[in-house]
Amino acid sequence: MKDTAAAILNATAALRDGTARLRFGDPVHFTYNPLTYAWAPHEQYVRTYGNGEKSHFFLGMNPGPFGMAQTGVPFGEVDAVVNWLHIRGEVGRPEHTHPKRPVEGFNCPRSEVSGRRLWGLFAETFGTAENFFRHNYVANYCPLIWMGATGANITPDKLPAEQRAAVDEVCMEHLVSLITILNPHTLVGVGAYATQKLRDAAARLPGKSFTIGTLLHPSPASPIANKLWPERPIQQLKELGIL
């Protein structure tokens, strides 16, 4: 078995350093990069669950303020990371933090609803994390989280075009690397934005053939997710042949 975890970490270190060099103007006032200050738990996630090629690859958009921003793990709701993924590690602090968005690491008292729902779905359908990751892997397209002056979250699609293009250049290269390393046959975007990025990445790999699908985004801002979670995503996983 090839050492996919080591290859992922090499690619992720390039992503970490590449995104750390980016600079942002209005409307962005604060930028957090969990790959810099929460590298230890992220590395543990990759080493624990990134071993071997995977059949199915799930992609999120970017960190949530109470998820990966705190734990360094994609969709990293604290309770799920500690008690289902069994990961815990040292978390530092961004150089500049908004007072309304402190980084408290694994002591964060807030629950990231998207992460709780997503990892809860996989716990319900696969039982253990080991069973899930035997054939599946979860990553984010972009490791950065942006906030405006009030501390409000700014998603990648809301960045000005020039800033968004700079982010895409670094993140798309990493995404293509991840897909190449893990060699999945099914690509699943958690939400429409991530699905489009997977289509863009697949277009850069013309020699490979993929099934590309979407999983309902678990955000509490989505009325559909609030109404149809977890029934709809379970149905989507079945339609994609993952369940």
C-alpha positions in Angstrom: 0.0 0.0 0.0 1.4 3.4 -1.0 1.9 5.9 1.8 -1.0 8.1 0.8 -1.1 9.9 4.2 2.5 11.2 3.7 1.6 12.3 0.2 -1.5 14.1 1.4 0.5 15.9 4.1 3.1 17.0 1.6 0.3 18.4 -0.6 -1.4 20.0 2.4 1.8 21.7 3.6 2.0 23.3 0.2 -1.6 24.4 0.5 -0.9 25.7 4.0 2.1 27.8 2.8 0.5 28.9 -0.4 -2.7 30.2 1.3 -0.7 31.8 4.1 1.0 34.0 1.5 -2.3 35.4 0.2 -3.5 38.8 1.3 -7.0 40.1 1.4 -8.7 43.4 1.3 -12.3 44.6 1.8 -14.7 43.1 2.6 -12.3 40.8 4.5 -10.9 42.2 7.8 -9.7 38.9 9.5 -8.4 35.7 7.9 -7.7 32.5 9.9 -5.7 29.6 8.5 -6.2 26.5 10.7 -3.5 24.7 8.8 -1.0 27.1 10.5 -2.2 27.2 14.1 -4.0 23.8 14.3 -1.6 21.7 12.2 -1.1 19.1 14.9 -4.7 17.8 15.0 -5.0 18.1 11.2 -1.8 16.0 10.8 -3.3 13.5 13.2 -6.5 13.4 11.1 -4.5 12.7 7.9 -2.2 10.1 9.4 -5.1 8.3 11.1 -7.6 8.3 8.2 -5.7 9.1 5.0 -4.1 5.7 4.6 -4.6 3.9 1.3 -6.6 4.8 -1.7 -10.3 5.6 -1.2 -13.3 4.8 -3.3 -15.3 7.9 -2.4 -14.1 11.5 -1.8 -16.2 14.1 0.0 -15.4 17.8 -0.3 -16.5 20.7 1.8 -16.1 24.4 1.0 -14.0 26.0 3.8 -13.9 26.0 7.7 -16.7 27.0 9.9 -16.0 29.3 12.8 -16.8 26.6 15.4 -15.5 23.6 13.5 -12.3 23.4 11.6 -11.4 26.9 12.7 -11.2 25.4 16.2 -9.9 21.8 15.7 -8.1 21.8 12.3 -10.3 18.9 11.1 -12.7 19.3 8.2 -16.3 19.9 9.6 -14.5 19.7 12.9 -17.3 20.0 15.5 -15.5 19.4 18.8 -17.6 16.6 20.2 -17.5 14.6 16.9 -13.7 15.1 16.5 -12.9 14.0 20.1 -15.5 11.3 20.6 -16.0 9.8 17.1 -12.8 10.6 15.3 -10.7 10.2 18.5 -8.5 13.2 17.6 -7.2 15.8 20.0 -4.1 18.0 19.6 -2.5 21.3 20.4 -4.1 24.3 18.9 -2.5 27.7 18.8 -4.0 31.0 17.8 -4.2 33.1 14.7 -2.0 36.2 14.7 -5.1 38.5 14.6 -8.4 37.4 16.0 -11.8 39.1 16.0 -13.1 39.4 19.6 -16.4 37.8 18.6 -14.6 34.8 16.9 -12.0 33.6 19.4 -10.1 30.4 18.7 -10.4 28.2 21.8 -9.4 25.0 20.2 -10.9 21.9 21.8 -12.2 24.0 24.6 -14.6 25.8 22.2 -18.1 25.6 23.9 -20.0 26.1 20.7 -21.2 23.3 18.5 -20.6 23.5 14.7 -24.0 22.3 13.4 -22.8 21.4 10.0 -20.0 19.2 11.4 -22.3 17.7 14.0 -24.8 16.7 11.2 -22.2 15.4 8.7 -20.2 13.3 11.1 -23.4 12.2 12.8 -24.7 11.0 9.5 -21.5 9.0 8.9 -21.7 7.6 12.4 -25.3 6.6 11.9 -24.6 4.9 8.6 -21.2 3.4 9.0 -20.9 2.9 12.8 -17.2 3.6 13.5 -14.9 6.1 12.0 -12.6 3.3 11.0 -15.4 1.6 9.0 -16.2 4.9 7.3 -12.7 5.8 6.4 -11.9 2.4 5.0 -13.3 3.6 1.7 -14.1 7.3 2.2 -12.2 10.5 2.9 -13.3 14.0 3.7 -11.5 17.3 2.9 -12.2 21.0 2.5 -11.5 22.8 -0.7 -10.1 25.9 1.0 -8.5 26.0 4.5 -9.1 29.7 5.1 -12.0 31.3 7.0 -12.7 35.0 6.4 -14.6 37.5 8.6 -15.8 41.1 8.0 -15.4 43.9 10.5 -18.4 42.7 12.5 -17.0 39.1 12.7 -19.6 37.9 10.2 -18.5 34.9 8.1 -17.5 35.5 4.5 -17.7 32.5 2.2 -15.3 32.0 -0.7 -18.0 32.8 -3.3 -18.5 36.3 -1.7 -14.8 37.3 -2.2 -14.0 39.9 -4.9 -13.1 38.3 -8.2 -9.4 39.0 -8.0 -9.1 37.6 -4.4 -11.2 34.6 -5.4 -9.0 33.9 -8.3 -5.9 33.9 -6.1 -7.5 31.5 -3.7 -8.6 29.2 -6.5 -5.2 29.0 -8.0 -3.7 27.5 -4.8 -6.7 25.4 -3.7 -7.5 23.9 -7.1 -3.9 22.6 -7.4 -4.3 21.0 -4.0 -7.6 19.4 -4.9 -6.2 17.9 -8.0 -3.3 16.5 -6.0 -5.7 15.0 -3.4 -7.8 13.3 -6.1 -4.7 12.0 -7.8 -3.3 10.6 -4.5 -6.5 9.0 -3.3 -7.6 7.8 -6.7 -11.4 7.7 -5.9 -14.0 6.8 -8.5 -16.8 8.9 -6.8 -16.5 12.6 -6.0 -19.1 14.1 -3.7 -19.5 17.8 -3.1 -21.1 18.8 0.2 -23.2 21.5 -1.3 -23.3 23.0 -4.8 -20.1 25.1 -4.5 -17.9 22.1 -3.6 -19.5 20.0 -6.3 -18.6 22.6 -8.9 -15.0 22.6 -7.7 -14.9 18.8 -8.1 -16.2 19.2 -11.6 -13.4 21.7 -12.3 -10.8 19.4 -10.8 -12.1 16.4 -12.8 -11.8 18.4 -16.0 -8.0 18.8 -15.2 -7.7 15.0 -15.1 -9.0 13.9 -18.5 -7.5 10.5 -18.3 -9.8 9.6 -15.3 -13.5 8.9 -15.1 -15.6 9.9 -12.1 -19.1 9.7 -10.8 -19.7 13.2 -9.4 -22.6 13.9 -7.0 -23.8 16.3 -4.4 -24.7 15.7 -0.7 -27.2 18.2 0.8 -25.2 20.8 2.7 -25.9 20.3 6.4 -25.8 24.1 7.3 -28.5 25.3 9.7 -28.9 28.2 7.3 -30.4 25.8 4.8 -34.2 25.3 5.4 -34.0 22.1 3.3 -31.3 20.6 5.5 -33.3 21.6 8.7 -36.3 19.8 7.3 -34.8 16.8 5.5 -31.6 15.9 7.5 -30.6 13.1 7.7 -33.2 11.4 5.4 -32.3 13.2 2.2 -28.5 12.7 2.5 -29.0 9.0 3.3 -31.0 8.8 0.1 -28.3 10.6 -1.8 -25.6 8.3 -0.5 -27.7 5.3 -1.6 -28.2 6.8 -5.1 -24.4 7.3 -5.4 -23.8 3.6 -4.4 -21.9 4.6 -1.3 -24.5 3.0 1.0 
